[in-house]
Amino acid sequence: MILLGIGHPMLKEQVLSRSGPENGDYRENNPMEMKIADFDDVTYCLKAVDNNLTLFFSMHGYEQIKDYGVQAYLAKVYAGDDVAFNFTSESVQGITYDFSLTCDLSADRGDGTESFAERVSAIKRHVLAACFFYYFETVCSGASADKPLKIPYRQNEAIFLKKGKEDQVVVIFSVTFSDRNDWVVAEVFLREFADVRRDPALQTSPAASFSKNVPGELESIGEEKMENKVYISFVLFNKHWNGPKAEASVSAMCMLRNYLHYHIKASKAFMHMRMRKRADDLLQLLNRAKPPAEGAVEKKTWQGKTVHAQ
């Protein structure tokens, strides 16, 4: 299995190539404006002029989740990076972005340059993670958390957070499969998730389950059942969401859909490759089974002239 990184590699590459006093001439001679797409219908726009770099961010459903501690969490993540946020929507080349981040690339961050680039490239993860930690704090405070918190991060898909029994938090993904073949492959992966706790070494991992029926936790919000939609549930225990493992647990949850679909596509590509290889092998067998063609026999008359077949 391949674990996908939480950051966008193109964002990281641009920040690294322009950061630090040693890249001053490059920044001055190469102003840049670049539009970048990401998973989950996220769009970035990078604008670099002189020493300043501005990253514009747009995500489906941001207006519905911006009140779930997004600004406070981003301020916490980037507290030591000397960056400025503008949380008002802006239009760039006809696209409306939800907020922007501006930083000074001329600062000498030394060994921290790469970690700074990682944080900038993972801004989508941080926006989604803010909702998780907002809900975790609500549960810890003892406030009423009976109603699920919905994160509509994609068209027709969402992440739901619901307080479970005692110290549990249930994370539910609604995932739409437009291709029926994708669901056939995905079901194999999801069964592995559901069965993983049978291994004694993994007894403490989150409990996983999946169903095409709407989970009972979502009945109170009137979630509608759809033919091609599947619900994937993970039960996070207290040690997963209220301690040193919380950041890693949230990162894994934020990347789950991308992880699942990446391996679905990779599995289908592998199966197609094996089928093509098998078809080539069968063609070679058939070609070897053909009887050799008989050589043409030259016929001549008694006068020595060659007789040509009609």
N, C-alpha and C positions, 0 to 999 in steps of 0.2 A: 504494500500500500504506500502511496505517496501522499505526504502531508503538504498541502499548499501553504505558501507563506501568507501572512496576514496583510502585507503591504503590496503596493503596485510597483513592479520593477522599473517601469519607465519614470515614475515620479522620483524614486530613489536615485536612479542614474542621473537625472537632471540636477537634483540637489547636490549630489556628490561632485559632479563635474564643474559646478560653479561656486562651491563653498571655499572659503578661506582666502587669506591675503595673496597666496601664490597664484590664484586664478583670476586676479584683478583685471589683467589685460584681456583675458578671454571674455569676461563679463562685459567689459567696455566695448569690445569689437563685435560681439555677437548677441544683440538683443533678440529676444525670442517670445513668440506667442504660439502656444500649442494646445490643441484640444485632444483630450485623452478619454477613452471609454473604459469602463470597468464592468465587472460582473454586477448583476442586480440592477441594471439600468442606471448605474451611477455614471456621471459625467464630470470630468475635471477640465479646467482651463488654466494653463500655466502662462503667466506673463512675467518676463524678466527684463528689467530696464536698469542699466548700471548695476548698483549693488542690491537693489530690491527685487525680491521675487514674491509674486502674489499668486496664490492658489485659490481658484474659485471652485466651489463644490455644489453639486446638484444631485439629489436623490429622491426617488419616488417616495411619497409619504412623509417627507421631512416636516411638513406643516403639522401633521398629526402627532409627531413625537418630540417636537422641539421643546415642549414644556416638561419633558421627563428628565430634567437635569442635564441636558446636552451641553449647554453653555458652561455650567459649573464643572462638568467632568473634563471638557476640553481645556478649560483654564488650568485644571489640576495637572493634566497630562503634559501640557506645554509650559508649565510654570517657570522652569529654568531656562527656557530657550529664547527669551526676548522676542516674542512674536506678538503681533497685533491682530485681533479678530474684528471683523465687521459683520454683525449678524443681521444686517438688512439685505434683502434680495437685490441683486444687480443683474443687468442685462449686458451680455458680451456677445457680439456677433449674432444677435437674434435669439440667444438662449438665455433664459433666466436662471441664475444660480442662487442657491439658498443663503450662502454666506461665503466669506473669503478669509484667508489667512495670509498675512504679509510678514516677511522676515528679512533681516539684513544678512546677506550672504558674505559680507566682507569681514564679519566677526571671526576671530581666531578661536575655534572651538577645540582645537587640538585633537586628542584621541576621541573626543565626543562627537566628531563630525558624522561618523557613520551611524551612531545611535540616533542622532538628530534627524538624519535622512530617513532612517527607519520609521521614526515617529511621524514624520510628515507623510511618508508613503502609506501609512496605515490609518489615515484619517477616517476612512469609511468604517473600519473596525471600531474606532473610538466613538463614532457617532452612534453606532448600534450598541456598543458596550455601555454607553451612558444610560440607556433604558434599562438594561439588566441591573446595574448597580443602584439605580433609582428605586427599582422594585425591591431589591434586596434590603435596602435601607428602610423601605416602608414596612417590610415584614419584621425586621429587627426592632423597629420602633414600637411594634404592637398595634400600629394603626390598622384599620379595616382594609384587608386586601382580598376580600371575597370575590370581587369582580376581576376577571382576567385583564391584564394589560396587553393591549394589542399593538404590534409593531408592523404596520402595513408597508413593508420595505420593497415589495414587488407588486405588479399588477396581478390581482386575483390570488396572491399568496401573502402570508403573514406569519409572524412569530407571536405566540401567545405565552404569557407568563402567568402562572396561577399557583397560589399557595396550596400545598398539599397537606398531608397529615403531619402533625407535630412540627418538626424543623425542616420539612421538605419543600422544595420549589419545583413545580412541573413546568418544563419547557416544551411547547407543542409547535411543530412546524406544519403548516399546510402547504403541500407541494403538489403542483399541477404537472401531469405528464401528458404532453400533447401527442407523443408517439407511444402507442401501446407496447411496442417492442422495448422501449426504455423502461417501462414498468416491469416487464418480465425480468430484465437484468437487475433492476433496483431491488426487486423482492428478494433476490439471493443475498445482496449486501445487507438488507435490513434484517433478514433472518439471522445473519451472523451477529449483528448488533444485539438482537434480542437474546441470543443464546450465549453471549460472551461471559455472562456471570456464572455459567456452569463450571468454568475453569476456577479452581480454588484460589489461584493467584490473583484473580480479577473479581473476587467477591465484593470488593468495596467500590467497584466502578458504578457509574449511574445506571439505573435500570432503564432499559429501552423497550419500546413496543411500537407497533404500527397498525393502522386499520384504515379501511375506506369509509368507515362510519364516523360520524362526528363524535369526538370524545365527550364523556359526561361533563368534564370540566368546562366545556364551551356551550352547554345547553342554555345557560343563563343569558348569553348574549345573542342568541338566535342565529348561530352559524349555520349556513345552509349547506347541505350535502350536494356535491357535484360528482358527475360520473367519472371524471378523470383526475379527481383530487384525492390525495392520500394524506393522512395525518400521522406524523412521526412524533412520539412522545419520549422525553427523557426526564427521569426523576433525579434531581440533584439533591444530595443530602447536605447537611449543614457544613461538613468539612469541604465540600466542593464550592460553596458559594459564600462562606463566611470565614475566610482565613487566607493563608498564603497561596492556596491553590485557586483562588477566585479568578484572578486575571487569566490564568491558563484555561480554566473551565469556560469562561466567557468567550475567549478567543476561539476555542473549539466549537462552541455553539454558533458563533457568528459565521464561521467558515463551513458549517455542516452542509448546506445546500450545494455550495460550489464543490466541496469534496465529493459528495454523492454523484453529482452530474459529471464531474471530471472522470470518475472511475467508470461510470456507465458508458461514456463515449470511448474511453480507452479499452474497455472490455469488448465493445462492439467492433472497434478497429482491429483488435487482436483476433477475434473470431473470423472477421472477413479475411484477414491475412492468412489464417490457417486454412480457410476454405479455398482461397485462391491457390495456395500451395498444394492442397490436396487435388484440386482440379488439374493443375499442371502435371502432377505425378501420374494421374490417371491417363492423361493425354499421351504422356511418354510411354506408358504401358501399351496403350492402343497402337501407337506408332510402331513399337517393336513387334507387335503381333501381326503386322501386315506381311504377307508373303513377298519375297523379293521379286521384282519385275524381271520377266525373262528377256534376255538380250535379243534384239532383232536379228534374224537370220537373213543374210544377203543372198538373194537368188539371182542366177544368171541363165541366159539362154545358151544353146550349144555354140552360138556365135560369139559369146563373151559379153553380151549386153546385159546390164543390170535390169531386173524386173522390179518396178515400183508398185507397191500396194495401192489399190484404188480406194 
